[in-house]
Amino acid sequence: MEPPDLHGRTGLRHSRCTPTPGQLGSNPGAGDHADSREVRNDDRRLTTPEDFLDSSRSGRVSAATPIISRVRRTRIGRLTGLVVISALILGFAACSSGQQSPPATTDWSAAPVTGQDGLRSLAVSTADGFALHTASGDKAFIPGMNLGSTTPTHQPGELAVTAEDYRRWFVQMGDLGIRAVRIYTIHPPAFYTELLSYNQTHPTTPLYLVHGVYIPDEGYIKNSGTLYDTVTDEGFSAELADASKAVRGRLDRAPQPGRSSGRWRADVSPWLMSWIIGVEWDPVATKRTNTVDADAPGVNGRFFTSTADASSTERWIAKHMDELATLEAGQNQSVPIAFANWPTVDPLTHPDEPLQSEDLVGVDANHVQPTKAWPGGTFASYHAYPYYPDFLRHETALAQTTWNGRADPYAGYLQALKAHHAPMPVMVTEVGVPSSLGSAHGGTNGRDQGGHSELAAMQIDADLMRLIKDQGLAGAFLFSWTDEWFKLTWNTMEHQLPADRRQLWHDALTNEQYFGVIATDPGRVPDAASETSPPTGPLAYLLVDADASYLHIDATLRRPEAGMVSIDVDTLPGGGADYRVELDLTAGTGQVFVRRELDPVRLDVPAKDYAAPGQAWLPYRLITNRALVAKGQNLEPEFHDVGALISGDWESTSPGYNSLATWRIVDHNGQRTVRLRLPWALLGVADPSSRTALGTGVPAQPVSIDELGLRFSSDGQTFDTSYSWPTWNYIGYTERPKPGQHLLRDAYRDLAP
């Protein structure tokens, strides 16, 4: 899932900081709370409000010093804020990594084997299976973690991760029992320096490295080119050479947009477990390469060859795998080299797949073979998730496989991959589910692409790793370490304008931004709080505030016995309400509605109107599947009612924490306060950082706004006000482990004892 996938397919023992077994339950939101708290505190964090106002005023983006997120100024929460800050500090002290990590019982020290050819192999992948050579014996199953290359408010090409970030993350990974980390591209020198330092200080529990190599120029996809285009082909060769040097601390690279630069001087090759090169192959560009370059010569390299039935895409991959093997052999090293793949271009046939592009062409690892001169071997690597493509739900044969006592099509799919590639080992090198409010697709057995609480997502992730092991595969790598703000997905990307500012805010409706094991919670917008005490009307007090994900509202009712509250939101200038929030305080339910002309579904399926006729107001929904035809049957479109607000406590320090909660009632000293946090997108804000709203039309026109008009109604009374907030080009954030870390820790340590 690096880089972002436009179609949206893209381990801790129990401690006093984790949920009790009774809190897990069957309700995905029940008992959600964090295991530990870590406040971000480095030289890129908030300092004063002035540092983060619009660059049109300052002419720059501040690189600021840290402060802890501002305490909300509420009449009912002044003391609570101090308690929360204290809890953060005490929780961090009590739940620090040093206290959580028990001594390892198994020695995972590297124990490479040198063959008669003089090549040193830390790991091999052969017909006998995968084997990582360690001091305590060969490890045949590797549960790992994917690590991205950026931090909130940055694009991935900015490679903004610091040495302090890597240093902290590696310790946290070790505490979880993770034994392998996978990266997708050449990281800055600090990654290798900190990995070397960590492994030297943790010799019996090191982090092994699975190194990826991107194709630097993917212009061939948009430009109707092929993989054999000179810029693409030669650029990939050069990147492979640089990656081989970076691993050994022998690379010097000048600054260049989108690529890491500097001087690499740390040699981490003693812990290099394997290479996985390439990307999730675009089906149309792959088919075009196979057609246009059908006469491309076969590969008969010293270390890798293409088979007689290899496609031109597979021959191109074989050529570059042989190039990398040649570079590595020159350093007397041989480890498994594989290439990235995904179900969209797997080599299997899926006649029940309703979308042609998802079964258009295949790329087969069986057609790229190592020679006897390459002891490291190869394996089949897949980014395989349980919710996409649709053949997972419609292919009858896949449901014949059971796991944990029930039919499991995802397990059936993994069995099909294993059977096809046998005896070559297979690894799932990306898997997981996101803990987002929004969802982009329904999955099998409840493993949807979003809509999970943080606790539920961690439980599913732990289960998926165990499932993969039980199918006899060689590895499972969770995606991903941290939540990533820059990500996009098919059913929200047209709602985010301007697109080049997407990384500056954290959209709760975009599932791709919430795959992390570590949450990246946005800080409050400086000087954004606005409070008033209306002399008459339904409200006795109102506080409105903002962060990079939500509009926060605390509304204290003049009549505590009121049963209904509604909020009309005038987002676009003029014309009255555009969005409406209705809360039934008695029933404990809430719903967001959108004016028909602004229904965001129109942007995702412009060829067809899915809205019910005659309705001026519609529930705010995300479409998760278009109307399709499968097995000759017409399938109705599917939706996720993300506007159905969930009542609960979203304070991560609370024992009743529910990461999906968006409203609740607080009774205090005879007063009743309705507290909401409304995702910006639910109010039609396309980019809060620049105060841009989603206009009408297809595609939607961006509309610059100065404020939101708010009308509060209850018991026949109304109160009108407006709210504005400062714009920003940078905003602070905090990191925290998502609840359920003990589930992941147990899984990692069971699977990698």
N, C-alpha and C positions, 0 to 999 in steps of 0.2 A: 504494500500500500504506500510505498514511497516511489515515485511521486503520486499525487492524489489521483484516485480512480474516479472518473466522471460518472460511472454507472453505479457507484456505491457498492462495489463488490470488494472493490478494495478491496506464593508458596510459604506462610509463616506458622509456627506452632502456636497453639492457643496460649494467650497471655492475658493479664488483667486488662490490657488495652484492646481486646477483641470482643465481638459479640458473644454472649453465652449461647449455648445450643438452642435454648428456648426462644431466642430472639431471631433465629434464622427463619423458621416457619416456612409456609408455602406462599405467603404474600410477598411479592418481590420488594415491596417497600417497607415491610415490617421490620422494626428493630435495626434499621440501618444506622450505624454510627462508625466513626473513624477509629482506627487502631492507634494511631499516633498522629501528632501534629508537628509539622515542620514549617517554620516561617522563613520565607526566602529572605536572604539578607546579604546581598552583594552590591557591587558598585554600579549596578544597572537598575536600581529600584527607586521608588518614589522619594522625593525630598520635600518640596514645597508645591502647592497647587500651581503656582506660576510656571513651573517647569513643564507642565503638561497641557497648557492651553494651546489653541490652534497655532500652527506654525505661521499662519498669515499674520499673527500678531508678533510672534517672537522671531520668525525667520529661521528657526532651527528646531531640531528635535533634541530635547535634553537627554544627556547621559547623567542620571541623577544618583544621589546617595539614598540609602534606605530609610523608610519609616514603616511601622506596622500599620495595617489598614485602619482607617479612621473609625472610631466608635460611632455607631449611629446615635444621633441626637433625638431620642424619643422620650416623651414624658414617662413612658412605662419602661424604658430601657436604659436610662442613664447608669444605674447601678449594675444592670445586667451586662452592659458593655465592659465594665471593669472586671466583672467575674469571668467573662469570656476570655479576655486577654490573660487573666491569671491562669485560667484553665489551659490556655494554649501553652503558656510557659511551663506550668507544672506537668502538663501532658507530654510535652516534648522531653522534659527531663526524665520522666518515668518510663517513656517508651522509646528511648534512644536506642540506636542499633546495637550499641555495646551491651545492653542488658537483654536484648531479644535473641541474640544469636548463641545457641549452645555450641559446645565443642563438636567439631565434625567427628564422626565415627569411622569414616572411610578416607583413605589417603588418595586424593585426586591429583597428586603430583604428576607432571608430564613424564612419560617413560617411552620416548621414541625408540623405534627400531631401525637399525641401519642394515640394509640388504647388501647382497654381494655386488650390486651395481654402485654402491656407495651413496645411494639416496637415503636420506633419513626420513622416516615416515612416522609422524605422530598419530595419524589415523589412516585407516584403509577402508575402502568400501568395495566389496567383492561379492561373488555369488554366495559366499558363506555369511554375508551380512555386513553391517557396519561395525567397526571396532575402533574406539578411541583408546590408545595405549596409556594406561596410568599405572602408578606404583602399586595399586591394589587390584590390578587386572584390567582386562579389556571391558569397556563400557559399550553395550550394544544399542542402547536407547539414550538419546540426548534430548532432554527438555530444556529449551532455551528461551531467550527473550530478544525481540527486535528493538533496536534503538534508532530513533530518528536523528536528524542532524540540525535541529533548530529549536528555538524556544518561543514562547508567546510573543506576539507583536512582530515576529520576523518571518520572512519567507524561507523555505528550506535552502535556497541558494545562498542565503546570507550566512549560513553556517555559524550561528550566533552562540553556540554552546561554549562555555568557558571551562577552564581547567578545574575551577571549584565545582562546577556542575558535574563534570565527569567523576571527580574525586568522591563527591557525595553519593552519586548514583551507584558507583561500583560497590561501595560499602553496603548500600541498601540492597543491591542485587545479591551480594554474598549472604546477607542476612536472610533473604528469601530462599536460599538454597539453589539459586540459579548457578549453573556451571558453564553456560555458553551464552555469549552475546553476539548477535548478528547485526552488522551494519550494511547499508546499501551502497555506499560510495566512500570515497576517500574523505575521512574526517580531518579536521585541523590537527596539527602536530600535538596539541594538548591531549587528544584522545589517546594516542599511542604512549605518550609520556606517563599519563596517569594510569593506563592499563598496565604498563611495565611496573610502575611503583606498586600498584595494588597486588599484582601477582608475586612480586618479590617479597612483599610483607605477608602474603597469604599463600605460602608455597604448597600447602596440602589441599587448599580449596581455591585454586585459581579460577579466573574467568577465561575460558577458551574462546577463541575468536573465529567467527564465520564471517569472512570478508566478501562483500559484494562489489561489483563494478558496474556502474551505469553506462549506458550509451550516451556520451556527452551531447550529441546532436541528434535529436529525434525529429528533425524537420522533415525527414522523408515521409512521415505519417501524414502531415498536413499538405505536403507539396507533391503528393502522388508519386513519390520516389520509391526506392527500394533500399534494403539493407546494404546493397552493394554500391550505393552512391559513394563517391570518393570521400566526401566530408564525413559521412557516417562511419564508413569502413575504417578509414585511417585514424579518425578521431578515437574510435574504440580501441584500436591497437595501441595508440599512445596512452590512453587511460589505463589499460592493462599494465603497461610497462611502469607507469607512475605508481600504481597500486602495489606492485611487487616491490618497488623501491621503498614506498612509505612503510610497509610492514617491517622492513629491515632498518629503518632509520637512515636511509640514504637518498632522500628526495629533497630537492630544492625547487620551489615553484614560485614564480612571480604572481602578484595579485591578478586575478582575472574574474570577471563577474560570473557568479554561479559556481565557482570552484574554490576549494580550500587552497590556501597558499602559505608559504613560510618555509621553515627548515625542519625536516623530520630527522630526529637523531636518536629515537628510542627504537630498539630492536625487539619487537614482540613476536617474531617468527617462532620462538620456542613454544608458543601457545596457539599457533595458527592451526586450527582444526580442519578447515576446508574453505574452499572458494565457491560462491554461487554468483555467476556472472549474468548480465543481461537484465531484462525487464519483463513485465507482463506483456507478452507479444500482442500487438494490435491485430485482430483477425483480418481486417481488410488489407492492411499493409503487408501482413504475412502472405495472404493469398496473392497479392500483387507481386511480391518478391518471387513467389514460386512460379508465377506465370511469366513475368518479364525476364527473369534471370534463370529460366529453366535449364539453360545450357551451361550454367556455372559448373566448373570442374569439381569432381569429387575430391575429398581430402584423404590423403594417405600419409599422414604425418608420422613422425617418430613416436609420438605419445598418444595422439588421438586420430581416429579415422572416421569417415562417414561410411555408412553401409551403402550397398548398391541401390536400395530403395529410398535413400534419404532425399528429402525435398531440398530445393536450393536454400531455403531458410535453415534447414538442419545442417547443410554443408557449410553455410556461413558460420554458424555457431561452432561446428567442429573445427573450422580453421582457427577461430579465435581461442578456443579451448586448448588447441595444440600450441598456439603462441604463448599462452600463459604457462602451460606446462614446461615449455622450453625455457622460459625465464626462470621458473622455479627450480628446474633441474640444474640450471647454471649456478644455483645457490645450494646445490646438493640436498634439496628438499622435495618431497613428493607427498601431497595430501590429496584427498578427494576433490575433484573439480566437477561442479554441476552447473546447470543453467536454470534460471528462474522459469516457472511456468504457472499456469492457472487453468481452472476448468473450462474457460471460454475457448482455449485452443488445446485442450487435452487431446490425446490420440484416440479416444473412445468415440463411439457413435451413439448419439442421443436422439433417436427418432421422435421421442415425445417432447422434445424441447420446443416451446412455442415461438421462440425468437430465432430466426435464421442465423443472425450474426453470432449466436452463442454456440452454434455447431457448424460453422462455416468451413473451418480448416483446423488441422491438428499439427502440433509440433511434438515429436516423439523422441524421448531420451534414449529409446532403444536403438535409434539410428545414429547415435554418436557414441562410439565405443573407444575405451582406452586400449592401448596395446600392452603387451607384456612388459614393455619398458617403463610403464607408468604404474608402480605398485599402489599408489594412492587410490586409483580407480575412480569411479563416478557413482552417482545415485540420481534418482528422479526427485526433483524438488518442486513442490506445489504450494501456492498460496490458495488454500482451500477452506472456504467458510461454509457453515451449515445452512445458509439462507439463500444462496445464489449459485448458479443459475436455477431456473424454474424446473429443469429436468429432475432436480432432487425431489420435487413434490409429485411429479407426474410419471416418473419411470418406475413401473410396477416392480421390476426385478430388484431395484435397490431396497425396497421395503421388506424384502425377504430376510434381510439380516437383522438380528436382534442384538440389543445391548442393554444391560441392566433390566432385563425382563420385558422389554417392549420393542416393537418394530422401530428400526432406526435407519432411515434412508441415507443419512450422512455416513454412518458406519458402512452401509452397503456400498456407497460410492468409493470409500477408501479401500474396501475389499476389491472392487473392480479395478482400481488403479494398481493395487498390489499384484493382482493376477496378471494384468497386462504386462507389467514391467518385470515380473519374476524371471530370473532370480535376482535382478538388480534391486537393491534396497530403495525404499521410498521414504521421504521425509515430508511432513507438512511444515513448511517453514514460515507460514503465516496462518494464524487461526485466532479467533476470539470474537466476542460480541461487545458492542458499545453500551455505555451507561448514559445514554442521551434521552432527553424528553421526546425528541423526534425519532421516527423510524423511516427507513427507506425501502424495506422489503420484509415480508413475512417469511419465517424460516420453518424448518421441520422441528417437531417436538418442542415448540415454544422458544427456539433459539432465533429470535427475530433480529433484524438489523437495526436495533435500537429499541427504546421503550423499556429498558431494564433499569432497575435501581442499581446503584453501585455494588451493593452487597450481592444482588442476584447475578450481576455480570461476573463478579469474581467467582461465584459458585459455578456458573456455566463454564468459565474459562478453565477452572480446575477439573471439571468433569470432562471437558473436551480433550485435555492432555491425557487423562486416563483412558478415554475411549480410543485415542490414536494409538497408545501403547498396546491396548488390548487387541487391536486389529493386526498387530504384528509389524507395524511400521518402525522406522529407525529413529524418528525424532519428531518433536512437536515444539514449535517456537511461537510463543504468544505474541500477538500484535496488540498493543505496543507498550513501551515503558511509560511514556507520559502522554497526556492529552495534548493534541496539536491544533492550534487555532487556525492555521492556514488551510486546513482541509476543506474539500467541497464534496457534494454528492448530488445526484441527478435531480432530486425532488426539492432542493433548496437553492441550488446554485444560481438560478435565474431570479431569485428573490433578493440576492445580495448585490447591491450597487453602491458605489463602484466596486467592481470585482478586485481591483488591485489594492483595496484597503481591507479585504476580508480578514487578513491576519491580525488586524488591530483590535478585533473584538471576538468574543467567544459565543457562538450561536448555539443555544441549547437545542435548537431544532435540527441541526446538522449532525447526524450520527457519527460521521467520520471524524469529528473533532473530539470524540469521547471514548476512544478505545483504550486509553491509558490505564495502567495499574496505578500510576501516580496522577492525581488530579492537579490541574493547574487553575486554581480559582482566581478570578480577576479581582483586583482591588477596586475600591470605590472611586468614582470620578471626583477629583478634588473640587471643592466648592460647589457641589451639585445639590446639596441638601436644601430643601425649602420647606418651611413649616408655617402654619397659620392656625389661629383659633377663631373660627367663624362665630360671630355673635348670635346668629340664628341659623335655622336650617337643620339638616339631618346630622351634621357633623359637629362635634365639640372641639375636635383637634384633627389636624391633617399634617402628616410629614410625607414628602415625596423625595426620593433619593435615587441614585443611579450607580451601577457598576457596568463593566464591559459585557455583561450577559443579560442583566435584568433591569427593569424599572421597578423600584421598591416603593410600596405605598403602605403607610400605617394610617388608618382612618378610625378614630375613636367616635363611636356613635353617641348622639345626644340622648337617644332612647335605647338602653341596653336590650329591651325586649323586642326590638325590630327584627322581623323575620326575613326580609329580603333587602339586598343592596345591589344596585346596578351602577355601572360606570360607563358612560358614553365617551369614547375617545375620538376627538376630531384631529386626525393626523395630517391630512392634506389641507392646505389653506382653503377656507370657505367651504360651503356645502353641507355643514353639519356633521353628525357622527359618521365615522367610517368603520369603527370597531366597537363592540359592546361586550362588557363583562357582566354576567349575571350570576349572583351568588344567592343560594338558598341557605340561609344560616341555620334553619331548623333541620333541613335534610342533610346538611353538610356537603352540598354539591355546588359545583361552579362550572360555567361554560363561557367560552369566548366565541363571539359571532363576528362575521365579516360582511360588509356590504357586498352584494353580489358582484358588482363591477370590479371589486378588488380581490375577489377570490383567487388565492395564489395558484390553485390547481390549473387555472387557465394557462399559466406560463410553462407548465411541465408537459401538458398534452394539448398544444394549441390546435391540433387538427380536429378535436372533438370536445364538445361541451358536456362535461360530466355533472354539471350542477342540475339539481331538480328544478323543473320549470315552474315559473310563477312565484318563486320565493325571493323576496327582496333582501333577506338576511340568511346567511348560511353558517352552519357550524364551521369553525376554522379547522380544516383537515389537511393532512398531507396525503397525496396519492402514493401508494406503495406498490401498485401494479396496475398497468393499463388493462383494458379489456383485451383479452387474447383468445386464441383458439388452440386448444390442446386435445389431442386424441379425437379430433373431429367435434369437440364440444366447445360451445361458446362460454368463455369464462368472464364473469362480471369483474369490473374494476374493484380494486381493494384500497381501502383508506385507513389511515391512522388518525383517530380523533384527538389530535394533540391539543385541541382547544378545551377538552374536558379536564378541568383543573382538579388537581389532587390535593386533598386536605392533609396537612401534616406539618412536621417540624423540619426545616431545612438547615438548621444550625448544625454544622458538622460536629460540634462538641457536645451535642445533646444525646442522651441515651436513646431517645426516640427518633433519631435522625433518619429522614427519608429523602434521598437525593432527588426524587421525582416530585416532591411536594412543591406547590406553588401558592397555597393560601392556607390560612388558619385563623382561628378566633382566640384571642387572649383576653381573659377576664381578670381584672386586677382592681382591687379596692372599689368594687361596685361599678366599674367602668368596663365597657366591652369595646375592644379594638379589633378591627378586621385588618389583618396583615397580609399583604400580597407581594409576590415577586413575579412579574410578568415578563417573559422573554420578549426582547425587542421585536422579533419578527411577528409575534402575535398581535402587535400593535401597528404593523405595517412599516416599521422602521427598517430600512434596507441597509443602513450603516449608521449606528449611533455615534461613531467616532467623528463623523463629519456632518451629523444631523441631516441625513438623506433619507427620504421616504420613498416607498414603492408606489409609483404612479399607476395610472390606468394604461390600457393598451397591451398589445403583444408584439414584441417584448415590452415589458413595462418601462415607462420613462422614469428616470430618477428625478425626484423633486426635492429641492432644497427647502428645509423648513426651519423656522425659528423656535417653534415650541409645539407642545401637544395641548389641545384643548380638552379639559376634563370636566364632565358633569356627573356629580354623585347624586343618586336618587335613592330615597328610602322613605316608606310610610307617606308617600304623596308629597314629600318635600324634596327640593333640589338645592344643590350648591354648585356654582360654576367657578372654575379657576383655570389657570393655565400653568404649564411647567416647561421650563427650558433648562438646559444643562451645558456645561462647557464642552467644546470639542477637544479631541486629543490626537496626537500622533504617537504617543507611547503611554502605557498605563502599567502600573505595578501588578504583580500577581503573587500568590503563595502556592507552594506545593504541599500536598499531604497525601499519604497513602490512603487509597480508598478502603472502606471497610471490607472485611473478608480476606484480609491479608493472611490470616492464619490458614484459610482454606488453600490458598496458593502455596504457602510454605509447606503444608502437609503434602500437597501433590508433588511439589518439586523434590522433596526429600524422600518420598516413597518411590518416585520414578528415577531419582538419581541418588541412591543411598551412598 
